[in-house]
Amino acid sequence: MKRKNQVRGSEEPKLQYIGKSPEEKVLADIDLREAAFDRGEQKETGSASSKEDAPSNMLISGENRTALMELIRLKRSGKVVNRDGTHGVRLIYIDPPFSSNTTYKTKSNKKAYEDNLAGIDFIEFLRVRLILLRELLADNGSIYVHLDWKMSFHIKVIMDEVFGPENFLNDIIWHYGGRGAKAISGQFSRNHDVILLYRKDKHIFNKLYTIKEAGSGFQRDSDGRAFKTAPRGDYTDSSIKRLKAEGRIHTTKTGKTRIKYFLEESPDGVVDKRLVSDVWDDIPDGMHLGKSEKTGYPTQKPEALLKRIIETSTDPGDLVLDAFAGSGTTLVAAEKLGRQWIGIDSGEPAIETTRERLDRVGETERYEEDGKVPKRKYEKECGPYKLYKAHPE
Ligand SMILES: C[S@@+](CC[C@H](N)C(=O)[O-])C[C@H]1O[C@@H](n2cnc3c(N)ncnc32)[C@H](O)[C@@H]1O
């Protein structure tokens, strides 16, 4: 199939392997199944009663393939709705097993989950779920797929197949520091994960900024405006001319041309406010979580990571889905940001951890707005959610 924006004469690469199900078959299975999870056994939990039949805030225990098929049927019957009335989930974040050949344990030494799929088995496992997730996404929805060096390149090709290369937005590098610093003989230490960002067709993109105190490393111009400078880099002469007209050129005492970046004044002093780019190096890994956030569930991701993703790609009241929910980081962040959420996990320890975490969400830290709100407790109770059990495959 020829896609828009395709370079003339080029063929899109595809990953061919034994056992790759035709997409039509993956989709046909949706209609073959009976109700995949027991809505009869749903439990109302939380501080208030929820709207009848609304899928908002669901915690589904069980295999995600069957749960996703049921959610797609709910979407088709008009029951998966964002607050603005659009159908389908606005944001999907998944942090699946990474093909690490490891059995992960909880802090009480209970098996949390097994990460033992490799090669084409891993690729096909994820591909089938990505096709189902695409069906569930709103037309202006985004999907973030969190992986590491082992499978991210294979899954990039699969994402292009499933979502279309024209819907690829970013490969985000989450440079978490710390952990990878341990010496690996004969190679660089591994210090980052990869998060692939795609959209269904259109998408929401709220620009975010990082704000840091500027310290003393800035100057003031004749109007008193605070600025920092950077080397001229690749700017052409005509760009320099334009920047000069905008008052953005600084000439050093030795006559060198540098580019000015103006800083913002805040009640606490001068701050360096920068647009978040595709390298995220300001969020430490799960080993450095504060006491109120740490659950002891292995491979727990920081709320700060999910806060950034949710704030970028959703508005309040939108539906957020995590189909490999683990300790419930996505759900907690969505709850605190006033979004609706759906979480799925096949492991009992994951569901237990998530429930405990949602129960004590009020004791966790409130999110800082533009860095201006001092650290204090979130204080609110978790809103209502329903607990479902997905039937085994
Ligand atoms: C890397 S962990 C997710 C961690 C999570 N992001 C967090 O912050 O805690 C992956 C999770 O996927 C779950 N999982 C693996 N295969 C699954 C499947 N087929 N269906 C549902 N959950 C699955 C595991 O039980 C595990 O909790």
PDBQT file of the ligand as one rigid body, heavy atoms in Angstrom, charges set to zero:
ROOT
HETATM    1  C1  LIG A 401       7.962  -3.656  32.775  1.00  0.00    +0.000 C 
HETATM    2  S1  LIG A 401       6.573  -4.085  33.702  1.00  0.00    +0.000 S 
HETATM    3  C2  LIG A 401       5.636  -2.595  33.738  1.00  0.00    +0.000 C 
HETATM    4  C3  LIG A 401       6.107  -1.662  34.813  1.00  0.00    +0.000 C 
HETATM    5  C4  LIG A 401       5.261  -0.406  34.926  1.00  0.00    +0.000 C 
HETATM    6  N1  LIG A 401       5.491   0.513  33.849  1.00  0.00    +0.000 N 
HETATM    7  C5  LIG A 401       5.517   0.316  36.228  1.00  0.00    +0.000 C 
HETATM    8  O1  LIG A 401       5.860   1.504  36.266  1.00  0.00    +0.000 OA
HETATM    9  O2  LIG A 401       5.396  -0.336  37.270  1.00  0.00    +0.000 OA
HETATM   10  C6  LIG A 401       5.671  -5.100  32.596  1.00  0.00    +0.000 C 
HETATM   11  C7  LIG A 401       4.361  -5.647  33.116  1.00  0.00    +0.000 C 
HETATM   12  O3  LIG A 401       3.682  -6.313  32.063  1.00  0.00    +0.000 OA
HETATM   13  C8  LIG A 401       2.926  -7.376  32.619  1.00  0.00    +0.000 C 
HETATM   14  N2  LIG A 401       2.615  -8.306  31.510  1.00  0.00    +0.000 N 
HETATM   15  C9  LIG A 401       3.481  -9.045  30.786  1.00  0.00    +0.000 A 
HETATM   16  N3  LIG A 401       2.816  -9.743  29.839  1.00  0.00    +0.000 NA
HETATM   17  C10 LIG A 401       1.511  -9.421  29.951  1.00  0.00    +0.000 A 
HETATM   18  C11 LIG A 401       0.334  -9.796  29.242  1.00  0.00    +0.000 A 
HETATM   19  N4  LIG A 401       0.380 -10.625  28.205  1.00  0.00    +0.000 N 
HETATM   20  N5  LIG A 401      -0.853  -9.272  29.635  1.00  0.00    +0.000 NA
HETATM   21  C12 LIG A 401      -0.914  -8.388  30.683  1.00  0.00    +0.000 A 
HETATM   22  N6  LIG A 401       0.169  -7.995  31.386  1.00  0.00    +0.000 NA
HETATM   23  C13 LIG A 401       1.376  -8.495  31.015  1.00  0.00    +0.000 A 
HETATM   24  C14 LIG A 401       3.812  -7.955  33.705  1.00  0.00    +0.000 C 
HETATM   25  O4  LIG A 401       3.042  -8.653  34.675  1.00  0.00    +0.000 OA
HETATM   26  C15 LIG A 401       4.487  -6.678  34.242  1.00  0.00    +0.000 C 
HETATM   27  O5  LIG A 401       3.805  -6.198  35.374  1.00  0.00    +0.000 OA
ENDROOT
TORSDOF 0
